Amino acid sequence: MGSHVQSSGFRPEMLRQSWQRSQASGGLDLRTQAPELSREAFSLALDRAGRLRHAARAMMQRAAGLFDGGDAMVLICDPEGVVIEAGGAAPVLRRAERNNLQPGGC
């Protein structure tokens, strides 16, 4: 691959270098679904995220109407990447659950 830059600004050598860095750091994650915490671990995560949940509650309630009929969602995650809350239109949330983008997923 040369240093050819496509009209989008995409440079193939940058992609190759990214894959090489990923492989050098331990390989690529080939999972097809996000991991999920056990009930006990999720309960602990919810306890630790009490302030976050409290702060996000009002925003999630105000935003709920924005998702009706749309194709978007919002995830509230703790610093470890555990999904604490998920909001969006029901069809979007159902699709997200297939990839474990739901409370308790990481």
Biopython code that builds the backbone (N, CA, C, O; Angstrom):
import numpy as np
from Bio.PDB.StructureBuilder import StructureBuilder

atoms = [
    (1, "MET", "N", (0.838, -1.172, 0.000)),
    (1, "MET", "CA", (0.000, 0.000, 0.000)),
    (1, "MET", "C", (0.884, 1.236, 0.000)),
    (1, "MET", "O", (1.851, 1.319, 0.758)),
    (2, "GLY", "N", (0.555, 2.177, -0.838)),
    (2, "GLY", "CA", (1.324, 3.401, -0.904)),
    (2, "GLY", "C", (0.775, 4.433, 0.057)),
    (2, "GLY", "O", (-0.017, 4.109, 0.941)),
    (3, "SER", "N", (1.189, 5.654, -0.114)),
    (3, "SER", "CA", (0.713, 6.724, 0.754)),
    (3, "SER", "C", (-0.491, 7.430, 0.137)),
    (3, "SER", "O", (-0.732, 8.611, 0.386)),
    (4, "HIS", "N", (-1.224, 6.697, -0.655)),
    (4, "HIS", "CA", (-2.410, 7.203, -1.345)),
    (4, "HIS", "C", (-3.456, 7.657, -0.326)),
    (4, "HIS", "O", (-3.754, 6.928, 0.620)),
    (5, "VAL", "N", (-4.009, 8.839, -0.508)),
    (5, "VAL", "CA", (-5.062, 9.358, 0.350)),
    (5, "VAL", "C", (-6.338, 9.430, -0.472)),
    (5, "VAL", "O", (-6.391, 10.104, -1.500)),
    (6, "GLN", "N", (-7.362, 8.730, -0.009)),
    (6, "GLN", "CA", (-8.636, 8.759, -0.701)),
    (6, "GLN", "C", (-9.338, 10.073, -0.393)),
    (6, "GLN", "O", (-8.942, 10.783, 0.531)),
    (7, "SER", "N", (-10.363, 10.403, -1.148)),
    (7, "SER", "CA", (-11.059, 11.671, -0.986)),
    (7, "SER", "C", (-11.622, 11.858, 0.423)),
    (7, "SER", "O", (-11.827, 12.994, 0.848)),
    (8, "SER", "N", (-11.876, 10.782, 1.150)),
    (8, "SER", "CA", (-12.401, 10.890, 2.506)),
    (8, "SER", "C", (-11.317, 11.215, 3.518)),
    (8, "SER", "O", (-11.622, 11.448, 4.688)),
    (9, "GLY", "N", (-10.054, 11.238, 3.096)),
    (9, "GLY", "CA", (-8.955, 11.453, 4.024)),
    (9, "GLY", "C", (-8.423, 10.150, 4.602)),
    (9, "GLY", "O", (-7.433, 10.157, 5.333)),
    (10, "PHE", "N", (-9.060, 9.047, 4.287)),
    (10, "PHE", "CA", (-8.645, 7.733, 4.762)),
    (10, "PHE", "C", (-7.327, 7.330, 4.112)),
    (10, "PHE", "O", (-7.174, 7.415, 2.894)),
    (11, "ARG", "N", (-6.384, 6.894, 4.932)),
    (11, "ARG", "CA", (-5.099, 6.440, 4.393)),
    (11, "ARG", "C", (-4.923, 4.967, 4.766)),
    (11, "ARG", "O", (-4.826, 4.641, 5.949)),
    (12, "PRO", "N", (-4.882, 4.075, 3.776)),
    (12, "PRO", "CA", (-4.788, 2.634, 4.048)),
    (12, "PRO", "C", (-3.621, 2.264, 4.953)),
    (12, "PRO", "O", (-3.743, 1.339, 5.756)),
    (13, "GLU", "N", (-2.494, 2.960, 4.846)),
    (13, "GLU", "CA", (-1.354, 2.593, 5.691)),
    (13, "GLU", "C", (-1.641, 2.872, 7.163)),
    (13, "GLU", "O", (-1.079, 2.209, 8.034)),
    (14, "MET", "N", (-2.502, 3.839, 7.451)),
    (14, "MET", "CA", (-2.868, 4.112, 8.838)),
    (14, "MET", "C", (-3.689, 2.957, 9.410)),
    (14, "MET", "O", (-3.521, 2.577, 10.569)),
    (15, "LEU", "N", (-4.572, 2.408, 8.589)),
    (15, "LEU", "CA", (-5.361, 1.263, 9.026)),
    (15, "LEU", "C", (-4.451, 0.070, 9.303)),
    (15, "LEU", "O", (-4.591, -0.595, 10.329)),
    (16, "ARG", "N", (-3.523, -0.200, 8.392)),
    (16, "ARG", "CA", (-2.596, -1.319, 8.571)),
    (16, "ARG", "C", (-1.780, -1.123, 9.852)),
    (16, "ARG", "O", (-1.602, -2.070, 10.619)),
    (17, "GLN", "N", (-1.291, 0.074, 10.087)),
    (17, "GLN", "CA", (-0.502, 0.351, 11.287)),
    (17, "GLN", "C", (-1.334, 0.157, 12.550)),
    (17, "GLN", "O", (-0.826, -0.338, 13.556)),
    (18, "SER", "N", (-2.597, 0.539, 12.506)),
    (18, "SER", "CA", (-3.484, 0.349, 13.652)),
    (18, "SER", "C", (-3.656, -1.130, 13.964)),
    (18, "SER", "O", (-3.580, -1.532, 15.125)),
    (19, "TRP", "N", (-3.887, -1.944, 12.938)),
    (19, "TRP", "CA", (-4.036, -3.394, 13.142)),
    (19, "TRP", "C", (-2.740, -3.979, 13.692)),
    (19, "TRP", "O", (-2.777, -4.844, 14.567)),
    (20, "GLN", "N", (-1.614, -3.526, 13.200)),
    (20, "GLN", "CA", (-0.329, -4.031, 13.676)),
    (20, "GLN", "C", (-0.128, -3.676, 15.146)),
    (20, "GLN", "O", (0.357, -4.507, 15.913)),
    (21, "ARG", "N", (-0.486, -2.471, 15.550)),
    (21, "ARG", "CA", (-0.373, -2.089, 16.964)),
    (21, "ARG", "C", (-1.290, -2.953, 17.824)),
    (21, "ARG", "O", (-0.901, -3.382, 18.910)),
    (22, "SER", "N", (-2.503, -3.209, 17.344)),
    (22, "SER", "CA", (-3.441, -4.038, 18.097)),
    (22, "SER", "C", (-2.910, -5.452, 18.277)),
    (22, "SER", "O", (-2.994, -6.011, 19.371)),
    (23, "GLN", "N", (-2.371, -6.029, 17.228)),
    (23, "GLN", "CA", (-1.816, -7.376, 17.317)),
    (23, "GLN", "C", (-0.618, -7.413, 18.255)),
    (23, "GLN", "O", (-0.465, -8.364, 19.021)),
    (24, "ALA", "N", (0.226, -6.400, 18.206)),
    (24, "ALA", "CA", (1.420, -6.352, 19.056)),
    (24, "ALA", "C", (1.056, -6.204, 20.531)),
    (24, "ALA", "O", (1.819, -6.626, 21.400)),
    (25, "SER", "N", (-0.082, -5.619, 20.816)),
    (25, "SER", "CA", (-0.478, -5.401, 22.210)),
    (25, "SER", "C", (-1.291, -6.554, 22.778)),
    (25, "SER", "O", (-1.889, -6.409, 23.844)),
    (26, "GLY", "N", (-1.331, -7.679, 22.107)),
    (26, "GLY", "CA", (-2.037, -8.828, 22.652)),
    (26, "GLY", "C", (-3.115, -9.366, 21.752)),
    (26, "GLY", "O", (-3.829, -10.297, 22.125)),
    (27, "GLY", "N", (-3.244, -8.809, 20.597)),
    (27, "GLY", "CA", (-4.213, -9.335, 19.644)),
    (27, "GLY", "C", (-5.522, -8.594, 19.666)),
    (27, "GLY", "O", (-5.741, -7.692, 20.474)),
    (28, "LEU", "N", (-6.368, -8.984, 18.782)),
    (28, "LEU", "CA", (-7.668, -8.360, 18.626)),
    (28, "LEU", "C", (-8.712, -9.165, 19.373)),
    (28, "LEU", "O", (-8.636, -10.392, 19.435)),
    (29, "ASP", "N", (-9.671, -8.484, 19.932)),
    (29, "ASP", "CA", (-10.763, -9.134, 20.643)),
    (29, "ASP", "C", (-11.779, -9.614, 19.615)),
    (29, "ASP", "O", (-12.368, -8.807, 18.897)),
    (30, "LEU", "N", (-11.981, -10.910, 19.543)),
    (30, "LEU", "CA", (-12.868, -11.477, 18.524)),
    (30, "LEU", "C", (-14.271, -11.779, 19.046)),
    (30, "LEU", "O", (-15.042, -12.478, 18.388)),
    (31, "ARG", "N", (-14.605, -11.253, 20.232)),
    (31, "ARG", "CA", (-15.946, -11.476, 20.766)),
    (31, "ARG", "C", (-16.990, -10.878, 19.840)),
    (31, "ARG", "O", (-16.745, -9.874, 19.172)),
    (32, "THR", "N", (-18.136, -11.496, 19.808)),
    (32, "THR", "CA", (-19.237, -10.967, 19.005)),
    (32, "THR", "C", (-20.289, -10.300, 19.878)),
    (32, "THR", "O", (-21.265, -9.748, 19.371)),
    (33, "GLN", "N", (-20.091, -10.352, 21.192)),
    (33, "GLN", "CA", (-21.044, -9.747, 22.117)),
    (33, "GLN", "C", (-20.263, -9.194, 23.308)),
    (33, "GLN", "O", (-19.293, -9.801, 23.762)),
    (34, "ALA", "N", (-20.695, -8.045, 23.803)),
    (34, "ALA", "CA", (-20.050, -7.452, 24.967)),
    (34, "ALA", "C", (-20.237, -8.370, 26.172)),
    (34, "ALA", "O", (-21.269, -9.030, 26.299)),
    (35, "PRO", "N", (-19.246, -8.412, 27.050)),
    (35, "PRO", "CA", (-19.397, -9.250, 28.252)),
    (35, "PRO", "C", (-20.481, -8.701, 29.174)),
    (35, "PRO", "O", (-20.885, -7.543, 29.059)),
    (36, "GLU", "N", (-20.936, -9.535, 30.073)),
    (36, "GLU", "CA", (-21.987, -9.148, 31.021)),
    (36, "GLU", "C", (-21.539, -9.513, 32.424)),
    (36, "GLU", "O", (-20.943, -10.568, 32.642)),
    (37, "LEU", "N", (-21.830, -8.631, 33.375)),
    (37, "LEU", "CA", (-21.510, -8.908, 34.766)),
    (37, "LEU", "C", (-22.512, -9.893, 35.360)),
    (37, "LEU", "O", (-23.646, -10.001, 34.894)),
    (38, "SER", "N", (-22.083, -10.596, 36.379)),
    (38, "SER", "CA", (-23.011, -11.433, 37.144)),
    (38, "SER", "C", (-23.969, -10.501, 37.888)),
    (38, "SER", "O", (-23.703, -9.305, 38.007)),
    (39, "ARG", "N", (-25.063, -11.035, 38.381)),
    (39, "ARG", "CA", (-26.029, -10.213, 39.130)),
    (39, "ARG", "C", (-25.361, -9.559, 40.339)),
    (39, "ARG", "O", (-25.584, -8.385, 40.635)),
    (40, "GLU", "N", (-24.549, -10.340, 41.018)),
    (40, "GLU", "CA", (-23.873, -9.827, 42.217)),
    (40, "GLU", "C", (-22.902, -8.698, 41.861)),
    (40, "GLU", "O", (-22.886, -7.659, 42.520)),
    (41, "ALA", "N", (-22.110, -8.903, 40.835)),
    (41, "ALA", "CA", (-21.150, -7.872, 40.417)),
    (41, "ALA", "C", (-21.879, -6.624, 39.921)),
    (41, "ALA", "O", (-21.427, -5.507, 40.171)),
    (42, "PHE", "N", (-22.996, -6.799, 39.224)),
    (42, "PHE", "CA", (-23.762, -5.650, 38.747)),
    (42, "PHE", "C", (-24.371, -4.893, 39.916)),
    (42, "PHE", "O", (-24.393, -3.662, 39.916)),
    (43, "SER", "N", (-24.855, -5.606, 40.893)),
    (43, "SER", "CA", (-25.412, -4.966, 42.081)),
    (43, "SER", "C", (-24.352, -4.110, 42.776)),
    (43, "SER", "O", (-24.643, -2.997, 43.214)),
    (44, "LEU", "N", (-23.134, -4.622, 42.876)),
    (44, "LEU", "CA", (-22.034, -3.846, 43.458)),
    (44, "LEU", "C", (-21.720, -2.621, 42.604)),
    (44, "LEU", "O", (-21.472, -1.539, 43.135)),
    (45, "ALA", "N", (-21.730, -2.791, 41.283)),
    (45, "ALA", "CA", (-21.470, -1.665, 40.380)),
    (45, "ALA", "C", (-22.541, -0.589, 40.549)),
    (45, "ALA", "O", (-22.232, 0.603, 40.552)),
    (46, "LEU", "N", (-23.799, -1.007, 40.688)),
    (46, "LEU", "CA", (-24.879, -0.040, 40.904)),
    (46, "LEU", "C", (-24.686, 0.713, 42.209)),
    (46, "LEU", "O", (-24.901, 1.924, 42.267)),
    (47, "ASP", "N", (-24.283, 0.005, 43.257)),
    (47, "ASP", "CA", (-24.032, 0.657, 44.542)),
    (47, "ASP", "C", (-22.915, 1.688, 44.417)),
    (47, "ASP", "O", (-23.036, 2.803, 44.925)),
    (48, "ARG", "N", (-21.831, 1.317, 43.744)),
    (48, "ARG", "CA", (-20.694, 2.236, 43.578)),
    (48, "ARG", "C", (-21.070, 3.443, 42.717)),
    (48, "ARG", "O", (-20.498, 4.520, 42.878)),
    (49, "ALA", "N", (-22.018, 3.269, 41.816)),
    (49, "ALA", "CA", (-22.406, 4.339, 40.892)),
    (49, "ALA", "C", (-23.614, 5.128, 41.390)),
    (49, "ALA", "O", (-24.294, 5.776, 40.595)),
    (50, "GLY", "N", (-23.887, 5.084, 42.677)),
    (50, "GLY", "CA", (-25.066, 5.761, 43.216)),
    (50, "GLY", "C", (-25.142, 7.237, 42.861)),
    (50, "GLY", "O", (-26.198, 7.720, 42.454)),
    (51, "ARG", "N", (-24.038, 7.958, 43.009)),
    (51, "ARG", "CA", (-24.036, 9.392, 42.688)),
    (51, "ARG", "C", (-24.255, 9.618, 41.193)),
    (51, "ARG", "O", (-24.981, 10.531, 40.800)),
    (52, "LEU", "N", (-23.629, 8.789, 40.363)),
    (52, "LEU", "CA", (-23.801, 8.890, 38.918)),
    (52, "LEU", "C", (-25.257, 8.632, 38.543)),
    (52, "LEU", "O", (-25.836, 9.375, 37.751)),
    (53, "ARG", "N", (-25.842, 7.595, 39.102)),
    (53, "ARG", "CA", (-27.234, 7.263, 38.807)),
    (53, "ARG", "C", (-28.159, 8.401, 39.208)),
    (53, "ARG", "O", (-29.083, 8.748, 38.472)),
    (54, "HIS", "N", (-27.910, 8.980, 40.373)),
    (54, "HIS", "CA", (-28.732, 10.081, 40.848)),
    (54, "HIS", "C", (-28.610, 11.284, 39.904)),
    (54, "HIS", "O", (-29.615, 11.901, 39.548)),
    (55, "ALA", "N", (-27.391, 11.610, 39.506)),
    (55, "ALA", "CA", (-27.154, 12.747, 38.616)),
    (55, "ALA", "C", (-27.764, 12.511, 37.239)),
    (55, "ALA", "O", (-28.259, 13.450, 36.616)),
    (56, "ALA", "N", (-27.735, 11.286, 36.764)),
    (56, "ALA", "CA", (-28.221, 10.973, 35.414)),
    (56, "ALA", "C", (-29.735, 10.807, 35.354)),
    (56, "ALA", "O", (-30.324, 10.917, 34.279)),
    (57, "ARG", "N", (-30.362, 10.547, 36.472)),
    (57, "ARG", "CA", (-31.796, 10.240, 36.485)),
    (57, "ARG", "C", (-32.629, 11.352, 35.845)),
    (57, "ARG", "O", (-33.469, 11.077, 34.988)),
    (58, "ALA", "N", (-32.407, 12.586, 36.245)),
    (58, "ALA", "CA", (-33.198, 13.699, 35.707)),
    (58, "ALA", "C", (-32.950, 13.872, 34.213)),
    (58, "ALA", "O", (-33.884, 14.115, 33.449)),
    (59, "MET", "N", (-31.690, 13.748, 33.799)),
    (59, "MET", "CA", (-31.376, 13.884, 32.371)),
    (59, "MET", "C", (-32.055, 12.784, 31.564)),
    (59, "MET", "O", (-32.591, 13.048, 30.488)),
    (60, "MET", "N", (-32.039, 11.580, 32.061)),
    (60, "MET", "CA", (-32.668, 10.463, 31.349)),
    (60, "MET", "C", (-34.171, 10.689, 31.239)),
    (60, "MET", "O", (-34.758, 10.393, 30.199)),
    (61, "GLN", "N", (-34.801, 11.203, 32.279)),
    (61, "GLN", "CA", (-36.240, 11.463, 32.232)),
    (61, "GLN", "C", (-36.565, 12.573, 31.235)),
    (61, "GLN", "O", (-37.536, 12.468, 30.486)),
    (62, "ARG", "N", (-35.757, 13.635, 31.221)),
    (62, "ARG", "CA", (-35.993, 14.733, 30.276)),
    (62, "ARG", "C", (-35.758, 14.281, 28.834)),
    (62, "ARG", "O", (-36.461, 14.725, 27.926)),
    (63, "ALA", "N", (-34.793, 13.418, 28.621)),
    (63, "ALA", "CA", (-34.436, 12.991, 27.264)),
    (63, "ALA", "C", (-35.348, 11.894, 26.725)),
    (63, "ALA", "O", (-35.340, 11.631, 25.522)),
    (64, "ALA", "N", (-36.123, 11.256, 27.576)),
    (64, "ALA", "CA", (-36.933, 10.108, 27.150)),
    (64, "ALA", "C", (-37.783, 10.428, 25.930)),
    (64, "ALA", "O", (-37.840, 9.618, 25.006)),
    (65, "GLY", "N", (-38.433, 11.562, 25.895)),
    (65, "GLY", "CA", (-39.288, 11.928, 24.762)),
    (65, "GLY", "C", (-38.514, 12.167, 23.483)),
    (65, "GLY", "O", (-39.074, 12.047, 22.393)),
    (66, "LEU", "N", (-37.234, 12.503, 23.592)),
    (66, "LEU", "CA", (-36.425, 12.752, 22.405)),
    (66, "LEU", "C", (-36.182, 11.480, 21.598)),
    (66, "LEU", "O", (-35.912, 11.544, 20.399)),
    (67, "PHE", "N", (-36.275, 10.337, 22.249)),
    (67, "PHE", "CA", (-35.966, 9.074, 21.593)),
    (67, "PHE", "C", (-37.147, 8.456, 20.858)),
    (67, "PHE", "O", (-36.962, 7.586, 20.007)),
    (68, "ASP", "N", (-38.355, 8.898, 21.178)),
    (68, "ASP", "CA", (-39.544, 8.316, 20.545)),
    (68, "ASP", "C", (-39.447, 8.393, 19.036)),
    (68, "ASP", "O", (-39.262, 9.472, 18.472)),
    (69, "GLY", "N", (-39.571, 7.264, 18.389)),
    (69, "GLY", "CA", (-39.555, 7.195, 16.944)),
    (69, "GLY", "C", (-38.183, 7.377, 16.317)),
    (69, "GLY", "O", (-38.056, 7.361, 15.093)),
    (70, "GLY", "N", (-37.166, 7.548, 17.131)),
    (70, "GLY", "CA", (-35.823, 7.756, 16.598)),
    (70, "GLY", "C", (-35.023, 6.468, 16.554)),
    (70, "GLY", "O", (-35.513, 5.394, 16.905)),
    (71, "ASP", "N", (-33.806, 6.599, 16.124)),
    (71, "ASP", "CA", (-32.911, 5.443, 16.014)),
    (71, "ASP", "C", (-31.635, 5.713, 16.804)),
    (71, "ASP", "O", (-30.528, 5.449, 16.335)),
    (72, "ALA", "N", (-31.810, 6.243, 18.005)),
    (72, "ALA", "CA", (-30.663, 6.574, 18.847)),
    (72, "ALA", "C", (-30.929, 6.087, 20.265)),
    (72, "ALA", "O", (-32.066, 5.816, 20.652)),
    (73, "MET", "N", (-29.861, 5.986, 21.012)),
    (73, "MET", "CA", (-29.970, 5.604, 22.409)),
    (73, "MET", "C", (-28.866, 6.297, 23.181)),
    (73, "MET", "O", (-27.928, 6.835, 22.593)),
    (74, "VAL", "N", (-28.979, 6.282, 24.484)),
    (74, "VAL", "CA", (-27.942, 6.815, 25.353)),
    (74, "VAL", "C", (-27.617, 5.748, 26.393)),
    (74, "VAL", "O", (-28.506, 5.083, 26.925)),
    (75, "LEU", "N", (-26.327, 5.603, 26.667)),
    (75, "LEU", "CA", (-25.866, 4.685, 27.697)),
    (75, "LEU", "C", (-25.155, 5.489, 28.769)),
    (75, "LEU", "O", (-24.343, 6.359, 28.454)),
    (76, "ILE", "N", (-25.443, 5.215, 30.008)),
    (76, "ILE", "CA", (-24.719, 5.792, 31.130)),
    (76, "ILE", "C", (-23.830, 4.672, 31.664)),
    (76, "ILE", "O", (-24.322, 3.628, 32.092)),
    (77, "CYS", "N", (-22.530, 4.897, 31.636)),
    (77, "CYS", "CA", (-21.567, 3.868, 32.037)),
    (77, "CYS", "C", (-20.706, 4.380, 33.183)),
    (77, "CYS", "O", (-20.424, 5.574, 33.275)),
    (78, "ASP", "N", (-20.294, 3.467, 34.053)),
    (78, "ASP", "CA", (-19.383, 3.843, 35.128)),
    (78, "ASP", "C", (-17.956, 3.916, 34.572)),
    (78, "ASP", "O", (-17.740, 3.594, 33.404)),
    (79, "PRO", "N", (-16.995, 4.328, 35.374)),
    (79, "PRO", "CA", (-15.615, 4.460, 34.868)),
    (79, "PRO", "C", (-15.000, 3.157, 34.353)),
    (79, "PRO", "O", (-14.042, 3.196, 33.581)),
    (80, "GLU", "N", (-15.528, 2.017, 34.762)),
    (80, "GLU", "CA", (-15.019, 0.727, 34.286)),
    (80, "GLU", "C", (-15.691, 0.272, 33.001)),
    (80, "GLU", "O", (-15.341, -0.774, 32.454)),
    (81, "GLY", "N", (-16.657, 1.051, 32.513)),
    (81, "GLY", "CA", (-17.337, 0.708, 31.270)),
    (81, "GLY", "C", (-18.565, -0.155, 31.452)),
    (81, "GLY", "O", (-19.093, -0.684, 30.474)),
    (82, "VAL", "N", (-19.035, -0.311, 32.680)),
    (82, "VAL", "CA", (-20.258, -1.079, 32.938)),
    (82, "VAL", "C", (-21.452, -0.186, 32.622)),
    (82, "VAL", "O", (-21.533, 0.945, 33.101)),
    (83, "VAL", "N", (-22.377, -0.698, 31.813)),
    (83, "VAL", "CA", (-23.585, 0.056, 31.495)),
    (83, "VAL", "C", (-24.482, 0.068, 32.724)),
    (83, "VAL", "O", (-24.920, -0.979, 33.202)),
    (84, "ILE", "N", (-24.745, 1.267, 33.226)),
    (84, "ILE", "CA", (-25.572, 1.450, 34.421)),
    (84, "ILE", "C", (-27.022, 1.720, 34.032)),
    (84, "ILE", "O", (-27.943, 1.191, 34.654)),
    (85, "GLU", "N", (-27.222, 2.533, 33.015)),
    (85, "GLU", "CA", (-28.556, 2.887, 32.526)),
    (85, "GLU", "C", (-28.537, 2.913, 31.006)),
    (85, "GLU", "O", (-27.508, 3.211, 30.400)),
    (86, "ALA", "N", (-29.664, 2.603, 30.392)),
    (86, "ALA", "CA", (-29.812, 2.693, 28.939)),
    (86, "ALA", "C", (-31.161, 3.334, 28.653)),
    (86, "ALA", "O", (-32.167, 3.005, 29.282)),
    (87, "GLY", "N", (-31.167, 4.247, 27.700)),
    (87, "GLY", "CA", (-32.415, 4.902, 27.327)),
    (87, "GLY", "C", (-32.525, 5.002, 25.825)),
    (87, "GLY", "O", (-31.522, 5.146, 25.126)),
    (88, "GLY", "N", (-33.735, 4.926, 25.335)),
    (88, "GLY", "CA", (-33.985, 5.031, 23.908)),
    (88, "GLY", "C", (-35.336, 4.444, 23.573)),
    (88, "GLY", "O", (-36.045, 3.952, 24.451)),
    (89, "ALA", "N", (-35.691, 4.496, 22.305)),
    (89, "ALA", "CA", (-36.945, 3.898, 21.852)),
    (89, "ALA", "C", (-36.868, 2.379, 22.036)),
    (89, "ALA", "O", (-35.796, 1.790, 21.899)),
    (90, "ALA", "N", (-37.978, 1.763, 22.338)),
    (90, "ALA", "CA", (-38.010, 0.321, 22.616)),
    (90, "ALA", "C", (-37.375, -0.527, 21.511)),
    (90, "ALA", "O", (-36.617, -1.441, 21.835)),
    (91, "PRO", "N", (-37.641, -0.277, 20.226)),
    (91, "PRO", "CA", (-37.007, -1.109, 19.196)),
    (91, "PRO", "C", (-35.476, -0.984, 19.191)),
    (91, "PRO", "O", (-34.765, -1.956, 18.935)),
    (92, "VAL", "N", (-34.991, 0.217, 19.474)),
    (92, "VAL", "CA", (-33.542, 0.432, 19.515)),
    (92, "VAL", "C", (-32.940, -0.318, 20.693)),
    (92, "VAL", "O", (-31.895, -0.955, 20.557)),
    (93, "LEU", "N", (-33.590, -0.246, 21.844)),
    (93, "LEU", "CA", (-33.092, -0.944, 23.032)),
    (93, "LEU", "C", (-33.097, -2.457, 22.829)),
    (93, "LEU", "O", (-32.184, -3.144, 23.286)),
    (94, "ARG", "N", (-34.116, -2.981, 22.147)),
    (94, "ARG", "CA", (-34.158, -4.429, 21.870)),
    (94, "ARG", "C", (-32.986, -4.843, 20.982)),
    (94, "ARG", "O", (-32.352, -5.870, 21.223)),
    (95, "ARG", "N", (-32.698, -4.035, 19.946)),
    (95, "ARG", "CA", (-31.543, -4.342, 19.081)),
    (95, "ARG", "C", (-30.246, -4.263, 19.868)),
    (95, "ARG", "O", (-29.356, -5.093, 19.680)),
    (96, "ALA", "N", (-30.129, -3.279, 20.744)),
    (96, "ALA", "CA", (-28.909, -3.107, 21.539)),
    (96, "ALA", "C", (-28.695, -4.286, 22.487)),
    (96, "ALA", "O", (-27.555, -4.674, 22.742)),
    (97, "GLU", "N", (-29.768, -4.850, 23.003)),
    (97, "GLU", "CA", (-29.659, -5.989, 23.921)),
    (97, "GLU", "C", (-28.985, -7.186, 23.251)),
    (97, "GLU", "O", (-28.323, -7.979, 23.921)),
    (98, "ARG", "N", (-29.149, -7.320, 21.939)),
    (98, "ARG", "CA", (-28.508, -8.444, 21.236)),
    (98, "ARG", "C", (-26.993, -8.371, 21.330)),
    (98, "ARG", "O", (-26.314, -9.392, 21.229)),
    (99, "ASN", "N", (-26.457, -7.165, 21.524)),
    (99, "ASN", "CA", (-25.010, -6.988, 21.682)),
    (99, "ASN", "C", (-24.641, -6.688, 23.130)),
    (99, "ASN", "O", (-23.518, -6.281, 23.428)),
    (100, "ASN", "N", (-25.590, -6.893, 24.012)),
    (100, "ASN", "CA", (-25.407, -6.685, 25.441)),
    (100, "ASN", "C", (-25.163, -5.217, 25.803)),
    (100, "ASN", "O", (-24.526, -4.923, 26.815)),
    (101, "LEU", "N", (-25.663, -4.311, 24.988)),
    (101, "LEU", "CA", (-25.614, -2.883, 25.312)),
    (101, "LEU", "C", (-26.850, -2.588, 26.144)),
    (101, "LEU", "O", (-27.819, -1.998, 25.665)),
    (102, "GLN", "N", (-26.797, -3.004, 27.383)),
    (102, "GLN", "CA", (-27.894, -2.900, 28.309)),
    (102, "GLN", "C", (-27.315, -2.846, 29.722)),
    (102, "GLN", "O", (-26.147, -3.183, 29.915)),
    (103, "PRO", "N", (-28.101, -2.434, 30.709)),
    (103, "PRO", "CA", (-27.567, -2.421, 32.064)),
    (103, "PRO", "C", (-26.967, -3.786, 32.445)),
    (103, "PRO", "O", (-27.579, -4.840, 32.276)),
    (104, "GLY", "N", (-25.756, -3.703, 32.959)),
    (104, "GLY", "CA", (-25.014, -4.927, 33.322)),
    (104, "GLY", "C", (-24.017, -5.349, 32.270)),
    (104, "GLY", "O", (-23.116, -6.136, 32.561)),
    (105, "GLY", "N", (-24.148, -4.850, 31.056)),
    (105, "GLY", "CA", (-23.163, -5.148, 30.006)),
    (105, "GLY", "C", (-21.918, -4.299, 30.223)),
    (105, "GLY", "O", (-21.969, -3.253, 30.870)),
    (106, "CYS", "N", (-20.819, -4.756, 29.680)),
    (106, "CYS", "CA", (-19.580, -3.958, 29.785)),
    (106, "CYS", "C", (-18.900, -3.856, 28.437)),
    (106, "CYS", "O", (-17.848, -3.227, 28.323)),
]
sb = StructureBuilder()
sb.init_structure("model")
sb.init_model(0)
sb.init_chain("A")
sb.init_seg("    ")
for serial, (resi, resn, name, xyz) in enumerate(atoms, 1):
    if name == "N":
        sb.init_residue(resn, " ", resi, " ")
    sb.init_atom(name, np.array(xyz, "f"), 0.0, 1.0, " ", f" {name:<3s}", serial, name[0])
structure = sb.get_structure()
